[in-house]
Amino acid sequence: MAEPVDSKKPGPGRGVDLGLPFLLRNLDSTTQFENERDAARQPESSVGGPSTRMSPESNTGEPVAFIDPALLLSNYIDPFLDTYLKLDGVYDDSGPGAPGSPVPIVSGDTLGRRLDLLSHELEAYSLRKPKLSGSFQRESFQSLFTSENVRGFVIAFSRKRHYQLPIIHWPTFDILKAPLPLLLSVAMMGAAYSHTPGAEPDPAVQARAFHSISAPYIFSKLQKQIDTDSGFENLIEYCQAALLMIGLGTWVKDQEIRRTFICKYSPKLIRVIRDHHLAQIRHDDDESWPSFIRKELKIRLASWSFYIDCLATLAINHPSLLLLSEMCGQSPCSARIWDAETEEDFHNRKADTLVSSHCLVDQMSELMSDDWTEPRHLISSQLSPYHLHAMSCAFMPVIFNLHSSKFPDSHSAALFRALDRWDLLWAIAIKQMPEDERKWLGVSRNSPGLVWLSRQILKAGQTSEAKKWRYFQRIPSYTTSDVFEFVRSLDGEQTYPV
């Protein structure tokens, strides 16, 4: 058995806390709500926008105007919003089993009316699906997702937007105009970010009870939009909703739930990404703020879909759906540019911020290059810890393919070398990052631990000992138990706090 891990031991992958206790707890299928607990500990940072500055006491039924409406993305506008507000009720006749009575609009504010309509749609959807029939508890849903609670959930998500899946453009996102599936997924994510251990009731625990209806509902709406073939601009909010739901689904440590998300839902989203070439998008130097936002939304959708796909390869041995070779578009921009609240602020921030034009596949190619003697070209591109987080994820399918294809051990040399180079670049990037900004790293702070684990997996895969671990059979298991047992063997008998 290997020596117990010292997560601060000097050498490759060391010099920083690798976050192994969190990594172990996250892979342990017997624990729950690890990501929610981690998110609850994150610091908060406010950002302006029509949904993040909305007063919970506001009951005017009108959006609060904090930004020129002309700057809002046209694709955020729900074309049926006026209908919702003008009619006393609407009928859902979209399929067999839909109730023939009008939606009771009982709330006096616009958000409340939208939530009433959402609960009706969820109930109608559950009645049309035999497997879901009777599973939707409308009263419970309405008691949790009240106007006041949802505003609080949205604000919680926006203030901890750095943690994971920063795919919402908060300065222009409006919960009064977003399609209902996106409103639902944002509220669900915000509830997860509002996790309060020991609290009764805990919104994160309550919200998780609605995963079984929310996921199929959201993906059915995505499929309906795909079937209309109206172009990606009308799909983007539905893809955001889908990706947020996939992110939440990966937090649930249930084998069948994970299998459903990985085998059924993820391929549907990735097909949209591939069909619309989102992984190949690049910015123009002179583009307007609305144009920048639209492109950046697509870039972030493709990037975070790829990261989640890579983590599934690491955790459950599922072959990657998005290929590294496809990731030739631009990397996501810095949070400083993304959080700009006005067009003037955007141009000012863009002018004094170094922007990397590198794409992930180029960054990985450089890292594995034979003639990489000094990291001058990578350092000059100002790779941030966020870029390096993306690269730490990209190692996972490469190592998986190396093992599953039974390549000779000699092929591992370039990967070991690349992992060592990554360690050097991470140390440089962290040193260059102001200390007070490091608290905003979110899940990126776990990148050294992921690279350390990648190195251990690569190393163990070359030995005869690998045969005793089911993980190295490289058969999808949809449970993290296989990789967890392997990591625990590296950690010796060391315990970790729950």
N, C-alpha and C positions, 0 to 999 in steps of 0.2 A: 504494500500500500504506500502511496506517495506520502511525503512529509506534509503535515498540516500547512495550509496556506498562510503565509504572512503577507497580507494585502498591501503592506508598505515597504516590503523588502526591496532594496535597490536592484536594478537590473531591468531587462526587457519587461515592459508592462508594469513596472513598479514606479515609485516616486510620487504616486498619488494613491488615494484610497480607491480601491477597485470596486467598492460597493458590493462585495460578495455577500454580506448578510441579506441585502435586498434581493440580489440575484437568486440566492437560494430560496428565500421565501416566495419569490415570484414563480419559481419553477416547481415548488412543492404543491402538489395537487390537493393536499389536505388543508391548505390554508385558503382563506377567501378575503376578498376586498383589499388585497395588497396594493394595487394601483390606486384605489380610492384613498387608502390611508396615506400613501405617498403624496398624492395630489393635495390632500388636506393639509399637509405640512408645508406646501409651497408658499413662498411669499407672494404678495399681491401687488399688482401694478394696474392702475386705472388707465383706460383709454377712452377717448371721446367717440361718440357716435349716437345715432338716434335710438339705439336700444340700451346703451350703457349709461345714459344720462336720464333715462325716463324715470320720473318720480313714481314710486309705488302707489302714492295717493292719487295720481292723476286718473280721473274718471271722465275725461272730456270726450272720449271716443275718437279723438283726432291724434295723428302722429305729432310728436314734438319736433319742431323744425330746428335742427342745429347745424344743418348743412344744406347747401344749395341742392334741391331735388334733381337738378339737371346732372349733378355729378353721381347720383345713384345709378347703379347698373340697371339697365332696362330689364335685364333678365331676373332681377329680384322682385319685379312687380307681379303680384298675383292677378291675372286677368279677371278672376272671378270675385275679387274683393268687393267691388261695388255691388255685385249681386247679393253677397252675404249681408251687406249692411242695409240694403233697400228692402229686402224681402223679410216678412215675418217668419218665414220658414222655407226650407228647400227640401226637395225630394231627392232621394238617392235611388235611382232606378237603373243602376249600372250593371246589375246582374241578378241572377236567381237568388232568392232569399233576402233581397234588400227590403227593409221595412217600407210599407206604403204610407207612413205618416210623416208629416213634416218635421224637420229638425226644430226642437224647441229652443229658440233663442232667448235665454233667460238673463244673461249678463248685460249690464248696462254700458260697459266699455268695449272698445273695439277688440282688444286682446281677448277679453272674456268671451265675446261672440265667436271669435276664431277658435278658441279652445272648446266651446260648445260644439261647433261644427266638427272639429277634430275628433272629439269623443264619439260623436254620432257616426263618423266615417269608420272609426275603429270598430265600433259595435256592429255596423252593417257588414264590414269586411269579415269579422269573426263569424257572423251568421251564415255567410256564403261559403265558408271553409269548414267542412266536416271535422277536421282535426282540431279546429279552434273553437268550434261551436260551444257557447256557454263559458269560454275561458276568460272573456273580457268582462271585468267588473267595472262597470261604468261609474258607479258611485265612488268607488275607491280611486279611480283615475281622476275624477273631478275634484275630489277632496285633496289630492296631492298636487295636481296641476291647476291650481287656481291662478288668477291673474297675478296676484301678489307673489305667490311662490315662483311662478315662471319668470317674472321679472328678476327675482332674486337669483334663480338658477342661471339665467342668462348673464347677469352681472358677475356671478361667481366664475363662470366659464371664461368670460372676457378678461377678468383680472388675473386668472391663472392660465392665460392663453399660451404662455411660453412652455408649459409642461409637456404637452404632446398634441399632435394633430393641429397645428396652427394654420388651419385652412379657411378660417372665417375672416373676412376683412371687416373688422369691427367698426371702423369709421363710417362705413356705408351700409352695414348690415342692419336691416329693420325688421323686427319680429312682427310688425303689423303688415308687412308686405311680402315676407318670405313665403314660399309655398308651404303648405301644411306639413309635408314630410320633413322639411328642413327645420321648421319650428319645433316639431316633435324631437328630432335628433339632437338639436341644440339644447332643448330643455332637459332631455335625458342625460346628456353629457354634463350639463350644469348641475343636475341633481347628484351625479356621481362625484363631482368636484366639491359638493357640499357635504360630503361624508363627515359624520360626527361620531367617532367611536364611542360606544356606550350610551348614546342618546336614544331616547324612545319618544317618538319614532325617528328613525334615521332615514332621511330622504333618499340616500343612495340605495339602501336596502329596499325601500318601498318602490323606487323606480325600477329596480332590477326585475321586479315581479311582472313588469310590462314588456320585457324584452321579447317574450314569445309571440306577442302580437305586433309589436312595433317593427321588428325586423322584416317579417313577410309583408306587412303593409307598405313599408317604405320601398322595398324592392319591387313590389307589384306596381307602385306608382312610377318607379324608374322604368320598368318594362313598358308601361303604358306610354310613357314619353318616347321611348325608343321606337315603339311601333308607329307613332305618329310621323316619324322621320322628318322632324321639323328643324334639324340642325342642332349642333352642340350648344349654341347659346341658350337654347331652351332646355337643355339637359343639365347644365352645370350645377344648379342648386340641388337637383335630385341626386347627382353624383356626390356632392358634399354630404347630403343626408346619409347616403349609403356608406360612405367611408367612415363617417362618425359612428355609425351603427356597427360597422365591422370592428372599429377600434374598441368599442364597448364590448362586443362579443368576444374578443380575444382576452378580455379581463376575466371572463367567466370560466372557472376551472371545471367544466363539465365536458366529458369526452364527446357526447353526441351533439351538444351545442357547438363545440368547436369544429366538429366534422361538418356540420351544416354550414357554418360561416365560411370555412376554407374551401369546401367542395361545391357549394351551391351559390353562395352570395359573392364571394371574392371573384370567381371567374366571370360573373356577369359584369361587375364593375370594371375589371381589367380588360374585358373585351371592348367596352366603350372607350377606355383610355387608348387602346391599340387602334381601334377603328378611326378615331379622331386624331391620332398622332400626337397625343398630349405629351409624351415623353421626348418629343423632338422640338418643342417650342423654345424660341429664344426671343429676348427683348430687342427692340430697336432703340438706338441711342436717343432719338428725338421724339419718342412716342408721348402722347398725352397721358394724363393721370388715369382717366377711365380706361384707356387702351392698356396701360401698364397693369391696372388691377385685373382686367379680364385675362390677360396672358399669365399673370402671376398666379391667379386662382387655378388655372390649368396646370401650371408647373408644379404647384404644391399638391394638387390632386395626384398627379403621376408620381411625384417623389415620395409622398407619404404612403401611397399604395405599395410602392416598391419596398420601402422600409419594413412595413408590416409583413409583406410577402417574405422578405429575407428572414425576419424573426421567426416566422412559421417554419421555415426550413431548419433553422437552428433548434427550435424547441420541439417540433414534432416530426421532423424528417419528411416534411412535405416538399416535393420538388417545386422550385420557384415557378410562378406563373408569368411574371415579368422578367425578361432577360436583362442582364447587365448591359449587353450590347445594344439594347433598345434605349438606354438612358443617355442619349446623346443631346438632349436639350439642356438648357441652362439650369443651374442649381437655384434653389429658392433664394430670394434676396434677403438682406439682413432685416431683422425685426425693426430696426430704426427706420428704414425706408417703408416697410410694410405698415407700420403704425402711424404714418403721417396722416393727419386729420383733415388737411385741406390740400388743394392742388399746389398752392404757393409753398406750403410746408414741404410737400413731396419734392418739388424741384430744388428747394434749398437743401434738403437732406441728401438728395441724390448727388448734388454738386459737390458736397464736402465729404462723401463716403466712397471709399474705394469699393468698386463692384467687381466681383470675380465673374469672368465670362466663361470660365471652365465648365465643362459638363462632367458628370460622374464617371462616365466610361473613360474619358481622357485622364482624369485624376487617377483612376486605378491603373491605367496603362503606364502612366509615368511612375507610379509607385512600384510597379513590378518590372520596370525597364532594366535591362542589363547595364546600360551606361549611366545610371543614376548614381553619381559619385557624391554630390552634395545637393541638398534640397533647395538650391538657389531659385530654380524656376518655380517650385511649389510655394516657397516662402514669399516670393515676389507677387504671387497671385493672392496673397493675404487669405490663405485658407483659415477659416475660423473653426472653433470646436464643433460648430453645426455641420460644416462640410466634412469634418473628420468623423462625426457621428454617422453620416451617410456612408462614408467609406468603410467604417467598422461593420455596418450592416451588409455591405456589398461583398465582404469576404465570405459570408456564410454560404451562399449558393455555390461559390467557387470551390470551397472546401468539400461541400456535399458532392458536387460533380466529380471531384478528384477521387473521392472514396468510392462512390457508387459506380464509377467507370473503371475502377481497378487499375488506375494508372500506376506506373512504377514509382517507388519512393523518390526517385531522382526529381520527379516533377514537383515535389514539395519544397525544394530548395528555394525557388523563386517566391513562394508564398511565405516561408519563414523570413526571408529577407524583407519582403514587403511589410510584414507585421512589425519587424524591428524598426523599419523606417517610419511606420505609422506612429510608433511610440515616441520617436524623436520629434515628429511634427506636432504631436499632441502636447508634448512638454513645451515646445516653442509657442504654440497657440495659447496655451493657458498662461504662460509667462507674459505674453503680450496683452492678455485680456485684463483690464482693470479688475482689481479684487472685488469691488462692489458690484460688478456686473456678472460675476460668476454664479450668483444666486439665481440667475435667470436661465441657467443651462437646461433645466427640466430634465427630460430623460436622456439628453445628450451627456449628462454628467456620468452616466453608467457606461459610456463607450469604452473606457480603459478595461473595465471588467469583461465586456463582450469580446474585446480583442484578446485579452488574457485567455478567456475560455476557448476562443478560436484556435489559439496556439496550442492549448492542451489537447483539444480534439484532433488537431492535425498531427501532433506528436504521438498521441495514443494510437491513432489509426495506422501507424507504421509498425506497431509492435504486435507480437503474437498474443499479448494480453487483450487486445481489442476483441477477440472472439468471445470473451466471457461477458461482454456487455451487449445487451440487445440493441442498444443505441447504434452500434456500429454495423448492424445488419442493414441500416439505412432503409428500413421499411416504415412507411408512415404509420403512426400509432394514434395520433389525435389526443394524446395525453402526454404531459411533460414528465411522466414518471421515469422514462428511460434516460433522458438527459439529466434529470435530477439525481438519480442514483449514481450516474457517472461523476457528476460534480461533487456529490457528497464523498465519493471515494477519494477525490483530490483534496477534500477539506478534512480528511481524517475523521476523528470523532468530535471535532470542534462543534459546539452548539452555537446557536444563533438566537437572538431575542425574537420573540413573537410580538 
